[in-house]
Amino acid sequence: MTLILEPNIPDPDGFYDELLRAHEELTDDESEAFNARLILTLCNHIGDREILRAALEAAK
C-alpha cells in the first residue's frame, strides 16, 4: 500500500470547517493537545508503519 497524497476526502471544505469548529473555544494548549490526540487516533487507525513513515516524510 502507498501513501495517498492526492485529494481523497469527500467535501474537503466541509471537513475543514468541521476541523476548525472542533478547535473553537479551545485555548492554544488545548488546541495543540487536541491535534496530538487526533494525529495519534488517525495513526492508530492506519496502523501501517510504512505508510506512517511515508506520511512523516511527506509532512516535512
mmCIF file as Biopython writes it, N, C-alpha, C and O atoms, coordinates in Angstrom:
data_model
#
loop_
_atom_site.group_PDB
_atom_site.id
_atom_site.type_symbol
_atom_site.label_atom_id
_atom_site.label_alt_id
_atom_site.label_comp_id
_atom_site.label_asym_id
_atom_site.label_entity_id
_atom_site.label_seq_id
_atom_site.pdbx_PDB_ins_code
_atom_site.Cartn_x
_atom_site.Cartn_y
_atom_site.Cartn_z
_atom_site.occupancy
_atom_site.B_iso_or_equiv
_atom_site.auth_seq_id
_atom_site.auth_asym_id
_atom_site.pdbx_PDB_model_num
ATOM 1   N N  . MET A ? 1  ? 0.846   -1.178 0.000  1.0 0.0 1  A 1 
ATOM 2   C CA . MET A ? 1  ? 0.000   0.000  0.000  1.0 0.0 1  A 1 
ATOM 3   C C  . MET A ? 1  ? 0.894   1.245  0.000  1.0 0.0 1  A 1 
ATOM 4   O O  . MET A ? 1  ? 1.925   1.267  0.672  1.0 0.0 1  A 1 
ATOM 5   N N  . THR A ? 2  ? 0.507   2.264  -0.741 1.0 0.0 2  A 1 
ATOM 6   C CA . THR A ? 2  ? 1.278   3.506  -0.779 1.0 0.0 2  A 1 
ATOM 7   C C  . THR A ? 2  ? 0.454   4.646  -0.195 1.0 0.0 2  A 1 
ATOM 8   O O  . THR A ? 2  ? -0.775  4.591  -0.145 1.0 0.0 2  A 1 
ATOM 9   N N  . LEU A ? 3  ? 1.147   5.650  0.234  1.0 0.0 3  A 1 
ATOM 10  C CA . LEU A ? 3  ? 0.512   6.830  0.820  1.0 0.0 3  A 1 
ATOM 11  C C  . LEU A ? 3  ? -0.220  7.610  -0.261 1.0 0.0 3  A 1 
ATOM 12  O O  . LEU A ? 3  ? 0.352   7.901  -1.312 1.0 0.0 3  A 1 
ATOM 13  N N  . ILE A ? 4  ? -1.470  7.947  -0.015 1.0 0.0 4  A 1 
ATOM 14  C CA . ILE A ? 4  ? -2.274  8.730  -0.952 1.0 0.0 4  A 1 
ATOM 15  C C  . ILE A ? 4  ? -2.018  10.211 -0.668 1.0 0.0 4  A 1 
ATOM 16  O O  . ILE A ? 4  ? -2.294  10.697 0.429  1.0 0.0 4  A 1 
ATOM 17  N N  . LEU A ? 5  ? -1.492  10.918 -1.662 1.0 0.0 5  A 1 
ATOM 18  C CA . LEU A ? 5  ? -1.204  12.342 -1.489 1.0 0.0 5  A 1 
ATOM 19  C C  . LEU A ? 5  ? -2.151  13.236 -2.294 1.0 0.0 5  A 1 
ATOM 20  O O  . LEU A ? 5  ? -2.153  14.455 -2.120 1.0 0.0 5  A 1 
ATOM 21  N N  . GLU A ? 6  ? -2.946  12.636 -3.164 1.0 0.0 6  A 1 
ATOM 22  C CA . GLU A ? 6  ? -3.927  13.408 -3.921 1.0 0.0 6  A 1 
ATOM 23  C C  . GLU A ? 6  ? -5.161  13.621 -3.038 1.0 0.0 6  A 1 
ATOM 24  O O  . GLU A ? 6  ? -5.416  12.834 -2.126 1.0 0.0 6  A 1 
ATOM 25  N N  . PRO A ? 7  ? -5.930  14.688 -3.310 1.0 0.0 7  A 1 
ATOM 26  C CA . PRO A ? 7  ? -7.154  14.914 -2.520 1.0 0.0 7  A 1 
ATOM 27  C C  . PRO A ? 7  ? -8.011  13.648 -2.500 1.0 0.0 7  A 1 
ATOM 28  O O  . PRO A ? 7  ? -8.271  13.049 -3.544 1.0 0.0 7  A 1 
ATOM 29  N N  . ASN A ? 8  ? -8.451  13.244 -1.295 1.0 0.0 8  A 1 
ATOM 30  C CA . ASN A ? 8  ? -9.159  11.985 -1.140 1.0 0.0 8  A 1 
ATOM 31  C C  . ASN A ? 8  ? -10.302 12.084 -0.127 1.0 0.0 8  A 1 
ATOM 32  O O  . ASN A ? 8  ? -10.855 11.061 0.277  1.0 0.0 8  A 1 
ATOM 33  N N  . ILE A ? 9  ? -10.659 13.287 0.284  1.0 0.0 9  A 1 
ATOM 34  C CA . ILE A ? 9  ? -11.723 13.483 1.257  1.0 0.0 9  A 1 
ATOM 35  C C  . ILE A ? 9  ? -12.928 14.077 0.537  1.0 0.0 9  A 1 
ATOM 36  O O  . ILE A ? 9  ? -12.827 15.149 -0.059 1.0 0.0 9  A 1 
ATOM 37  N N  . PRO A ? 10 ? -14.071 13.384 0.589  1.0 0.0 10 A 1 
ATOM 38  C CA . PRO A ? 10 ? -15.277 13.992 0.017  1.0 0.0 10 A 1 
ATOM 39  C C  . PRO A ? 10 ? -15.583 15.297 0.757  1.0 0.0 10 A 1 
ATOM 40  O O  . PRO A ? 10 ? -15.490 15.352 1.983  1.0 0.0 10 A 1 
ATOM 41  N N  . ASP A ? 11 ? -15.941 16.325 0.028  1.0 0.0 11 A 1 
ATOM 42  C CA . ASP A ? 11 ? -16.260 17.631 0.609  1.0 0.0 11 A 1 
ATOM 43  C C  . ASP A ? 11 ? -15.141 18.134 1.530  1.0 0.0 11 A 1 
ATOM 44  O O  . ASP A ? 11 ? -15.365 18.335 2.724  1.0 0.0 11 A 1 
ATOM 45  N N  . PRO A ? 12 ? -13.943 18.335 0.978  1.0 0.0 12 A 1 
ATOM 46  C CA . PRO A ? 12 ? -12.818 18.764 1.815  1.0 0.0 12 A 1 
ATOM 47  C C  . PRO A ? 12 ? -13.072 20.092 2.529  1.0 0.0 12 A 1 
ATOM 48  O O  . PRO A ? 12 ? -12.623 20.279 3.660  1.0 0.0 12 A 1 
ATOM 49  N N  . ASP A ? 13 ? -13.782 21.009 1.885  1.0 0.0 13 A 1 
ATOM 50  C CA . ASP A ? 13 ? -14.076 22.284 2.547  1.0 0.0 13 A 1 
ATOM 51  C C  . ASP A ? 13 ? -14.979 22.070 3.753  1.0 0.0 13 A 1 
ATOM 52  O O  . ASP A ? 13 ? -14.792 22.706 4.790  1.0 0.0 13 A 1 
ATOM 53  N N  . GLY A ? 14 ? -15.950 21.182 3.625  1.0 0.0 14 A 1 
ATOM 54  C CA . GLY A ? 14 ? -16.824 20.862 4.749  1.0 0.0 14 A 1 
ATOM 55  C C  . GLY A ? 14 ? -16.048 20.240 5.895  1.0 0.0 14 A 1 
ATOM 56  O O  . GLY A ? 14 ? -16.278 20.562 7.061  1.0 0.0 14 A 1 
ATOM 57  N N  . PHE A ? 15 ? -15.118 19.339 5.556  1.0 0.0 15 A 1 
ATOM 58  C CA . PHE A ? 15 ? -14.293 18.740 6.609  1.0 0.0 15 A 1 
ATOM 59  C C  . PHE A ? 15 ? -13.425 19.790 7.281  1.0 0.0 15 A 1 
ATOM 60  O O  . PHE A ? 15 ? -13.278 19.780 8.503  1.0 0.0 15 A 1 
ATOM 61  N N  . TYR A ? 16 ? -12.844 20.701 6.497  1.0 0.0 16 A 1 
ATOM 62  C CA . TYR A ? 16 ? -12.004 21.744 7.076  1.0 0.0 16 A 1 
ATOM 63  C C  . TYR A ? 16 ? -12.823 22.603 8.038  1.0 0.0 16 A 1 
ATOM 64  O O  . TYR A ? 16 ? -12.333 22.975 9.104  1.0 0.0 16 A 1 
ATOM 65  N N  . ASP A ? 17 ? -14.053 22.917 7.675  1.0 0.0 17 A 1 
ATOM 66  C CA . ASP A ? 17 ? -14.931 23.670 8.580  1.0 0.0 17 A 1 
ATOM 67  C C  . ASP A ? 17 ? -15.166 22.899 9.883  1.0 0.0 17 A 1 
ATOM 68  O O  . ASP A ? 17 ? -15.132 23.483 10.966 1.0 0.0 17 A 1 
ATOM 69  N N  . GLU A ? 18 ? -15.406 21.579 9.774  1.0 0.0 18 A 1 
ATOM 70  C CA . GLU A ? 18 ? -15.591 20.756 10.973 1.0 0.0 18 A 1 
ATOM 71  C C  . GLU A ? 18 ? -14.343 20.781 11.854 1.0 0.0 18 A 1 
ATOM 72  O O  . GLU A ? 18 ? -14.431 20.876 13.079 1.0 0.0 18 A 1 
ATOM 73  N N  . LEU A ? 19 ? -13.183 20.695 11.209 1.0 0.0 19 A 1 
ATOM 74  C CA . LEU A ? 19 ? -11.925 20.722 11.953 1.0 0.0 19 A 1 
ATOM 75  C C  . LEU A ? 19 ? -11.751 22.049 12.682 1.0 0.0 19 A 1 
ATOM 76  O O  . LEU A ? 19 ? -11.357 22.078 13.847 1.0 0.0 19 A 1 
ATOM 77  N N  . LEU A ? 20 ? -12.043 23.138 11.995 1.0 0.0 20 A 1 
ATOM 78  C CA . LEU A ? 20 ? -11.941 24.451 12.644 1.0 0.0 20 A 1 
ATOM 79  C C  . LEU A ? 20 ? -12.926 24.572 13.804 1.0 0.0 20 A 1 
ATOM 80  O O  . LEU A ? 20 ? -12.581 25.095 14.863 1.0 0.0 20 A 1 
ATOM 81  N N  . ARG A ? 21 ? -14.144 24.090 13.603 1.0 0.0 21 A 1 
ATOM 82  C CA . ARG A ? 21 ? -15.153 24.159 14.677 1.0 0.0 21 A 1 
ATOM 83  C C  . ARG A ? 21 ? -14.734 23.334 15.892 1.0 0.0 21 A 1 
ATOM 84  O O  . ARG A ? 21 ? -15.057 23.691 17.024 1.0 0.0 21 A 1 
ATOM 85  N N  . ALA A ? 22 ? -14.023 22.243 15.665 1.0 0.0 22 A 1 
ATOM 86  C CA . ALA A ? 22 ? -13.563 21.413 16.778 1.0 0.0 22 A 1 
ATOM 87  C C  . ALA A ? 22 ? -12.580 22.172 17.666 1.0 0.0 22 A 1 
ATOM 88  O O  . ALA A ? 22 ? -12.406 21.832 18.837 1.0 0.0 22 A 1 
ATOM 89  N N  . HIS A ? 23 ? -11.944 23.193 17.112 1.0 0.0 23 A 1 
ATOM 90  C CA . HIS A ? 23 ? -10.962 23.988 17.864 1.0 0.0 23 A 1 
ATOM 91  C C  . HIS A ? 23 ? -11.569 25.225 18.513 1.0 0.0 23 A 1 
ATOM 92  O O  . HIS A ? 23 ? -10.912 25.895 19.309 1.0 0.0 23 A 1 
ATOM 93  N N  . GLU A ? 24 ? -12.816 25.529 18.179 1.0 0.0 24 A 1 
ATOM 94  C CA . GLU A ? 24 ? -13.452 26.721 18.748 1.0 0.0 24 A 1 
ATOM 95  C C  . GLU A ? 24 ? -13.487 26.630 20.268 1.0 0.0 24 A 1 
ATOM 96  O O  . GLU A ? 24 ? -13.750 25.569 20.833 1.0 0.0 24 A 1 
ATOM 97  N N  . GLU A ? 25 ? -13.222 27.743 20.910 1.0 0.0 25 A 1 
ATOM 98  C CA . GLU A ? 25 ? -13.272 27.875 22.370 1.0 0.0 25 A 1 
ATOM 99  C C  . GLU A ? 25 ? -12.186 27.084 23.088 1.0 0.0 25 A 1 
ATOM 100 O O  . GLU A ? 25 ? -12.225 26.967 24.313 1.0 0.0 25 A 1 
ATOM 101 N N  . LEU A ? 26 ? -11.214 26.535 22.350 1.0 0.0 26 A 1 
ATOM 102 C CA . LEU A ? 26 ? -10.082 25.873 22.989 1.0 0.0 26 A 1 
ATOM 103 C C  . LEU A ? 26 ? -8.955  26.885 23.164 1.0 0.0 26 A 1 
ATOM 104 O O  . LEU A ? 26 ? -8.759  27.766 22.327 1.0 0.0 26 A 1 
ATOM 105 N N  . THR A ? 27 ? -8.224  26.748 24.255 1.0 0.0 27 A 1 
ATOM 106 C CA . THR A ? 27 ? -7.015  27.554 24.410 1.0 0.0 27 A 1 
ATOM 107 C C  . THR A ? 27 ? -5.967  27.017 23.445 1.0 0.0 27 A 1 
ATOM 108 O O  . THR A ? 27 ? -6.160  25.963 22.840 1.0 0.0 27 A 1 
ATOM 109 N N  . ASP A ? 28 ? -4.867  27.734 23.299 1.0 0.0 28 A 1 
ATOM 110 C CA . ASP A ? 28 ? -3.786  27.251 22.428 1.0 0.0 28 A 1 
ATOM 111 C C  . ASP A ? 28 ? -3.283  25.888 22.898 1.0 0.0 28 A 1 
ATOM 112 O O  . ASP A ? 28 ? -3.066  24.992 22.081 1.0 0.0 28 A 1 
ATOM 113 N N  . ASP A ? 29 ? -3.095  25.726 24.216 1.0 0.0 29 A 1 
ATOM 114 C CA . ASP A ? 29 ? -2.617  24.443 24.741 1.0 0.0 29 A 1 
ATOM 115 C C  . ASP A ? 29 ? -3.634  23.329 24.494 1.0 0.0 29 A 1 
ATOM 116 O O  . ASP A ? 29 ? -3.254  22.218 24.125 1.0 0.0 29 A 1 
ATOM 117 N N  . GLU A ? 30 ? -4.921  23.615 24.694 1.0 0.0 30 A 1 
ATOM 118 C CA . GLU A ? 30 ? -5.961  22.616 24.447 1.0 0.0 30 A 1 
ATOM 119 C C  . GLU A ? 30 ? -6.027  22.251 22.968 1.0 0.0 30 A 1 
ATOM 120 O O  . GLU A ? 30 ? -6.243  21.092 22.614 1.0 0.0 30 A 1 
ATOM 121 N N  . SER A ? 31 ? -5.839  23.255 22.102 1.0 0.0 31 A 1 
ATOM 122 C CA . SER A ? 31 ? -5.852  23.019 20.661 1.0 0.0 31 A 1 
ATOM 123 C C  . SER A ? 31 ? -4.684  22.125 20.245 1.0 0.0 31 A 1 
ATOM 124 O O  . SER A ? 31 ? -4.856  21.216 19.433 1.0 0.0 31 A 1 
ATOM 125 N N  . GLU A ? 32 ? -3.503  22.381 20.796 1.0 0.0 32 A 1 
ATOM 126 C CA . GLU A ? 32 ? -2.343  21.539 20.498 1.0 0.0 32 A 1 
ATOM 127 C C  . GLU A ? 32 ? -2.556  20.116 21.004 1.0 0.0 32 A 1 
ATOM 128 O O  . GLU A ? 32 ? -2.194  19.158 20.321 1.0 0.0 32 A 1 
ATOM 129 N N  . ALA A ? 33 ? -3.137  19.968 22.186 1.0 0.0 33 A 1 
ATOM 130 C CA . ALA A ? 33 ? -3.410  18.639 22.733 1.0 0.0 33 A 1 
ATOM 131 C C  . ALA A ? 33 ? -4.458  17.915 21.886 1.0 0.0 33 A 1 
ATOM 132 O O  . ALA A ? 33 ? -4.350  16.711 21.653 1.0 0.0 33 A 1 
ATOM 133 N N  . PHE A ? 34 ? -5.468  18.653 21.427 1.0 0.0 34 A 1 
ATOM 134 C CA . PHE A ? 34 ? -6.483  18.070 20.547 1.0 0.0 34 A 1 
ATOM 135 C C  . PHE A ? 34 ? -5.823  17.558 19.267 1.0 0.0 34 A 1 
ATOM 136 O O  . PHE A ? 34 ? -6.081  16.433 18.838 1.0 0.0 34 A 1 
ATOM 137 N N  . ASN A ? 35 ? -4.969  18.386 18.659 1.0 0.0 35 A 1 
ATOM 138 C CA . ASN A ? 35 ? -4.277  17.965 17.429 1.0 0.0 35 A 1 
ATOM 139 C C  . ASN A ? 35 ? -3.449  16.709 17.666 1.0 0.0 35 A 1 
ATOM 140 O O  . ASN A ? 35 ? -3.446  15.801 16.834 1.0 0.0 35 A 1 
ATOM 141 N N  . ALA A ? 36 ? -2.750  16.651 18.788 1.0 0.0 36 A 1 
ATOM 142 C CA . ALA A ? 36 ? -1.930  15.478 19.098 1.0 0.0 36 A 1 
ATOM 143 C C  . ALA A ? 36 ? -2.807  14.235 19.236 1.0 0.0 36 A 1 
ATOM 144 O O  . ALA A ? 36 ? -2.463  13.175 18.712 1.0 0.0 36 A 1 
ATOM 145 N N  . ARG A ? 37 ? -3.938  14.354 19.936 1.0 0.0 37 A 1 
ATOM 146 C CA . ARG A ? 37 ? -4.837  13.208 20.089 1.0 0.0 37 A 1 
ATOM 147 C C  . ARG A ? 37 ? -5.417  12.780 18.746 1.0 0.0 37 A 1 
ATOM 148 O O  . ARG A ? 37 ? -5.534  11.588 18.463 1.0 0.0 37 A 1 
ATOM 149 N N  . LEU A ? 38 ? -5.780  13.760 17.922 1.0 0.0 38 A 1 
ATOM 150 C CA . LEU A ? 38 ? -6.328  13.455 16.604 1.0 0.0 38 A 1 
ATOM 151 C C  . LEU A ? 38 ? -5.294  12.722 15.744 1.0 0.0 38 A 1 
ATOM 152 O O  . LEU A ? 38 ? -5.611  11.723 15.099 1.0 0.0 38 A 1 
ATOM 153 N N  . ILE A ? 39 ? -4.068  13.220 15.740 1.0 0.0 39 A 1 
ATOM 154 C CA . ILE A ? 39 ? -2.997  12.584 14.969 1.0 0.0 39 A 1 
ATOM 155 C C  . ILE A ? 39 ? -2.776  11.149 15.435 1.0 0.0 39 A 1 
ATOM 156 O O  . ILE A ? 39 ? -2.698  10.236 14.613 1.0 0.0 39 A 1 
ATOM 157 N N  . LEU A ? 40 ? -2.676  10.946 16.741 1.0 0.0 40 A 1 
ATOM 158 C CA . LEU A ? 40 ? -2.432  9.599  17.256 1.0 0.0 40 A 1 
ATOM 159 C C  . LEU A ? 40 ? -3.614  8.675  16.989 1.0 0.0 40 A 1 
ATOM 160 O O  . LEU A ? 40 ? -3.416  7.490  16.719 1.0 0.0 40 A 1 
ATOM 161 N N  . THR A ? 41 ? -4.836  9.191  17.059 1.0 0.0 41 A 1 
ATOM 162 C CA . THR A ? 41 ? -6.017  8.388  16.751 1.0 0.0 41 A 1 
ATOM 163 C C  . THR A ? 41 ? -5.990  7.938  15.300 1.0 0.0 41 A 1 
ATOM 164 O O  . THR A ? 41 ? -6.245  6.771  15.004 1.0 0.0 41 A 1 
ATOM 165 N N  . LEU A ? 42 ? -5.680  8.864  14.391 1.0 0.0 42 A 1 
ATOM 166 C CA . LEU A ? 42 ? -5.630  8.519  12.972 1.0 0.0 42 A 1 
ATOM 167 C C  . LEU A ? 42 ? -4.465  7.586  12.659 1.0 0.0 42 A 1 
ATOM 168 O O  . LEU A ? 42 ? -4.603  6.681  11.836 1.0 0.0 42 A 1 
ATOM 169 N N  . CYS A ? 43 ? -3.316  7.795  13.309 1.0 0.0 43 A 1 
ATOM 170 C CA . CYS A ? 43 ? -2.177  6.889  13.115 1.0 0.0 43 A 1 
ATOM 171 C C  . CYS A ? 43 ? -2.526  5.482  13.581 1.0 0.0 43 A 1 
ATOM 172 O O  . CYS A ? 43 ? -2.174  4.500  12.927 1.0 0.0 43 A 1 
ATOM 173 N N  . ASN A ? 44 ? -3.215  5.386  14.707 1.0 0.0 44 A 1 
ATOM 174 C CA . ASN A ? 44 ? -3.629  4.073  15.194 1.0 0.0 44 A 1 
ATOM 175 C C  . ASN A ? 44 ? -4.581  3.414  14.202 1.0 0.0 44 A 1 
ATOM 176 O O  . ASN A ? 44 ? -4.493  2.210  13.962 1.0 0.0 44 A 1 
ATOM 177 N N  . HIS A ? 45 ? -5.481  4.189  13.632 1.0 0.0 45 A 1 
ATOM 178 C CA . HIS A ? 45 ? -6.434  3.652  12.660 1.0 0.0 45 A 1 
ATOM 179 C C  . HIS A ? 45 ? -5.704  3.141  11.415 1.0 0.0 45 A 1 
ATOM 180 O O  . HIS A ? 45 ? -6.036  2.078  10.890 1.0 0.0 45 A 1 
ATOM 181 N N  . ILE A ? 46 ? -4.727  3.888  10.952 1.0 0.0 46 A 1 
ATOM 182 C CA . ILE A ? 46 ? -3.945  3.477  9.776  1.0 0.0 46 A 1 
ATOM 183 C C  . ILE A ? 46 ? -3.140  2.224  10.110 1.0 0.0 46 A 1 
ATOM 184 O O  . ILE A ? 46 ? -3.209  1.223  9.398  1.0 0.0 46 A 1 
ATOM 185 N N  . GLY A ? 47 ? -2.384  2.289  11.190 1.0 0.0 47 A 1 
ATOM 186 C CA . GLY A ? 47 ? -1.702  1.117  11.714 1.0 0.0 47 A 1 
ATOM 187 C C  . GLY A ? 47 ? -0.518  0.592  10.927 1.0 0.0 47 A 1 
ATOM 188 O O  . GLY A ? 47 ? 0.208   -0.261 11.438 1.0 0.0 47 A 1 
ATOM 189 N N  . ASP A ? 48 ? -0.293  1.048  9.732  1.0 0.0 48 A 1 
ATOM 190 C CA . ASP A ? 48 ? 0.776   0.545  8.867  1.0 0.0 48 A 1 
ATOM 191 C C  . ASP A ? 48 ? 2.004   1.448  9.030  1.0 0.0 48 A 1 
ATOM 192 O O  . ASP A ? 48 ? 1.997   2.603  8.605  1.0 0.0 48 A 1 
ATOM 193 N N  . ARG A ? 49 ? 3.063   0.904  9.655  1.0 0.0 49 A 1 
ATOM 194 C CA . ARG A ? 49 ? 4.244   1.722  9.942  1.0 0.0 49 A 1 
ATOM 195 C C  . ARG A ? 49 ? 4.882   2.289  8.688  1.0 0.0 49 A 1 
ATOM 196 O O  . ARG A ? 49 ? 5.387   3.412  8.713  1.0 0.0 49 A 1 
ATOM 197 N N  . GLU A ? 50 ? 4.873   1.543  7.592  1.0 0.0 50 A 1 
ATOM 198 C CA . GLU A ? 50 ? 5.457   2.038  6.338  1.0 0.0 50 A 1 
ATOM 199 C C  . GLU A ? 50 ? 4.689   3.271  5.847  1.0 0.0 50 A 1 
ATOM 200 O O  . GLU A ? 50 ? 5.293   4.259  5.429  1.0 0.0 50 A 1 
ATOM 201 N N  . ILE A ? 51 ? 3.376   3.206  5.900  1.0 0.0 51 A 1 
ATOM 202 C CA . ILE A ? 51 ? 2.548   4.344  5.499  1.0 0.0 51 A 1 
ATOM 203 C C  . ILE A ? 51 ? 2.779   5.519  6.446  1.0 0.0 51 A 1 
ATOM 204 O O  . ILE A ? 51 ? 2.888   6.662  6.001  1.0 0.0 51 A 1 
ATOM 205 N N  . LEU A ? 52 ? 2.854   5.246  7.735  1.0 0.0 52 A 1 
ATOM 206 C CA . LEU A ? 52 ? 3.078   6.322  8.708  1.0 0.0 52 A 1 
ATOM 207 C C  . LEU A ? 52 ? 4.444   6.977  8.499  1.0 0.0 52 A 1 
ATOM 208 O O  . LEU A ? 52 ? 4.568   8.197  8.614  1.0 0.0 52 A 1 
ATOM 209 N N  . ARG A ? 53 ? 5.479   6.171  8.189  1.0 0.0 53 A 1 
ATOM 210 C CA . ARG A ? 53 ? 6.798   6.751  7.903  1.0 0.0 53 A 1 
ATOM 211 C C  . ARG A ? 53 ? 6.741   7.633  6.664  1.0 0.0 53 A 1 
ATOM 212 O O  . ARG A ? 53 ? 7.327   8.716  6.639  1.0 0.0 53 A 1 
ATOM 213 N N  . ALA A ? 54 ? 6.035   7.171  5.636  1.0 0.0 54 A 1 
ATOM 214 C CA . ALA A ? 54 ? 5.893   7.964  4.417  1.0 0.0 54 A 1 
ATOM 215 C C  . ALA A ? 54 ? 5.147   9.267  4.708  1.0 0.0 54 A 1 
ATOM 216 O O  . ALA A ? 54 ? 5.488   10.313 4.155  1.0 0.0 54 A 1 
ATOM 217 N N  . ALA A ? 55 ? 4.137   9.208  5.571  1.0 0.0 55 A 1 
ATOM 218 C CA . ALA A ? 55 ? 3.394   10.417 5.945  1.0 0.0 55 A 1 
ATOM 219 C C  . ALA A ? 55 ? 4.280   11.394 6.704  1.0 0.0 55 A 1 
ATOM 220 O O  . ALA A ? 55 ? 4.190   12.604 6.500  1.0 0.0 55 A 1 
ATOM 221 N N  . LEU A ? 56 ? 5.131   10.878 7.574  1.0 0.0 56 A 1 
ATOM 222 C CA . LEU A ? 56 ? 6.074   11.751 8.307  1.0 0.0 56 A 1 
ATOM 223 C C  . LEU A ? 56 ? 7.008   12.468 7.332  1.0 0.0 56 A 1 
ATOM 224 O O  . LEU A ? 56 ? 7.252   13.667 7.464  1.0 0.0 56 A 1 
ATOM 225 N N  . GLU A ? 57 ? 7.519   11.736 6.368  1.0 0.0 57 A 1 
ATOM 226 C CA . GLU A ? 57 ? 8.401   12.337 5.361  1.0 0.0 57 A 1 
ATOM 227 C C  . GLU A ? 57 ? 7.652   13.357 4.508  1.0 0.0 57 A 1 
ATOM 228 O O  . GLU A ? 57 ? 8.180   14.434 4.231  1.0 0.0 57 A 1 
ATOM 229 N N  . ALA A ? 58 ? 6.434   13.033 4.090  1.0 0.0 58 A 1 
ATOM 230 C CA . ALA A ? 58 ? 5.658   13.942 3.253  1.0 0.0 58 A 1 
ATOM 231 C C  . ALA A ? 58 ? 5.327   15.226 3.996  1.0 0.0 58 A 1 
ATOM 232 O O  . ALA A ? 58 ? 5.244   16.293 3.388  1.0 0.0 58 A 1 
ATOM 233 N N  . ALA A ? 59 ? 5.137   15.131 5.302  1.0 0.0 59 A 1 
ATOM 234 C CA . ALA A ? 59 ? 4.776   16.306 6.092  1.0 0.0 59 A 1 
ATOM 235 C C  . ALA A ? 59 ? 5.954   17.253 6.315  1.0 0.0 59 A 1 
ATOM 236 O O  . ALA A ? 59 ? 5.768   18.423 6.650  1.0 0.0 59 A 1 
ATOM 237 N N  . LYS A ? 60 ? 7.173   16.731 6.124  1.0 0.0 60 A 1 
ATOM 238 C CA . LYS A ? 60 ? 8.356   17.593 6.300  1.0 0.0 60 A 1 
ATOM 239 C C  . LYS A ? 60 ? 8.398   18.602 5.199  1.0 0.0 60 A 1 
ATOM 240 O O  . LYS A ? 60 ? 9.310   19.428 5.153  1.0 0.0 60 A 1 
#
